[in-house]
């Protein structure tokens, strides 16, 4: 759901957005900046606009801010999604190629200490486990 704005942009501008996705992946361009330049909106803002009109208003903050830097304060669903998004990138499972790829240990360090202590696995072992689970779904 965090990237529902990508779907909205793809529906509204199918050819241009598909080309942008392909180009940004190949050339490592800043997707959000390119979205704003081409469509006057990025996928976070488009998703936030869309989610406000669906029966999931509590997801608005997550959709709107999932690419923003982590902030201090209480650990909420937004921070969990932000870390999960970066963790997927760090392990090679990101939706789009990112530059630079976040370091696994840096992302793990952003977890609350109580969770970090339970999440001390080797990145390659975690990557292998995720790949095994993905294969089991097909």
N, C-alpha and C positions, 0 to 999 in steps of 0.2 A: 504494500500500500504506500510505502514511503515515496516511491517513484511513479505514482499514478499520474503525475503531471507529464511524464514522458509519453504515456499512452494518450493523454489529451492532446499534446502537441502532434503526435503521430496521426491521430484521427483528423485533426484540423488541417495539418500540412503534411500529408503522407509522403509525397515525393521529396520535398525539401528536408523534412526531419529525418527520413531514412538516409538521405545523402549526408546530412550533418553527422549522424551517428557513425556512419561508416568512415567518414573523413576524420572525425575526432579520435576514433579508435586507431586508425592507421597513423595519423600524424601527431597524436598526443596533445591536441589543442584543448584549451579550457572550454569544456562543453557548456557550462553555464554562461560564460561570457558570450560565446557564439550564439547561444539560444537568445539571449537578450538583444544581441545585435541583429539577428535575423527576424525575430518574432516579437520584439519589444517586451518579452517576458521569459523568465527561465522556468524550468520544469518544477522547481519548488513553489514558486508563486502560482503557476498554473494549477498545480496539484492542490494547493491551499484553497484557491478559489473554488475548485471543483468539490473538494471534501466538505466545504462549508454548506454546500447545497445537497449533500447526501446525508443519510441518517447516522453519520459517524463524526459529529463535531468534535469529539474529544481527540480525534486524530489530527486535527488542524495543525497544532504545534509541531508534531512529528513530521508531517509532510512539508510544512513550511521551512523548518529549521534543521533538517537532518544533515545538511552539509556544513553547517556553521561549526566553529571551534567549540569544544567542550567548555562549559562554564562551571564554576564552583557551585556550591549549594547542595541541596538534597539530590540524591541520585533517583531520577525518575525515568519513565519510559523513553523520553527523548534521549537521554544520555545513553541508555541501553541500545537504542537503535543507532545512534551515532557511532558507538563503539563497535557494534555488530557490522555496520557498513564498512568501517575501516579494517576490521578483522577479516572480513571477506576479501577485501583488496589485498591485505598483507599475505593472505594464504593463496592468492591467485584465483579467487572465485568472484571477483568484482564483475558487475554488469558491464562496465566500460573500463578500458585500460586507464590507469591513473598514473600521473607523473608528479612527484616521485611516489613509488609504492611505499606505503607506511611500513615501518619495521614492526614485526610481530611483538617483540618485547615492549616497545614503546606503547603500542595499543593495549597490550595486556596490563601495563602499568596504570592505564586510565581507569581500570575497573576499581570498584571499592575494595579496600584491603581484604575484607572478609571473603569476597568472591575471588580475588586474585590468588589467594592462598589455595583455593580449591581448583584453580585453573592453571596449574603449573606443568602442562604437558609440552612435549616437544612439538614445534610447528609442523614438522614433516609427519609425525604420527597423527596429529589433528587433521592435516590435509588428507592423508590416506583414509582416515575414518570418514570424513565428509564425502570423499569420492566413493567409498564403499556404499554409504547410505544413498547417495544419489543414484548409483547404478542399481540398487535394489528396488528403486521406485519405477524403473522402466520395464 
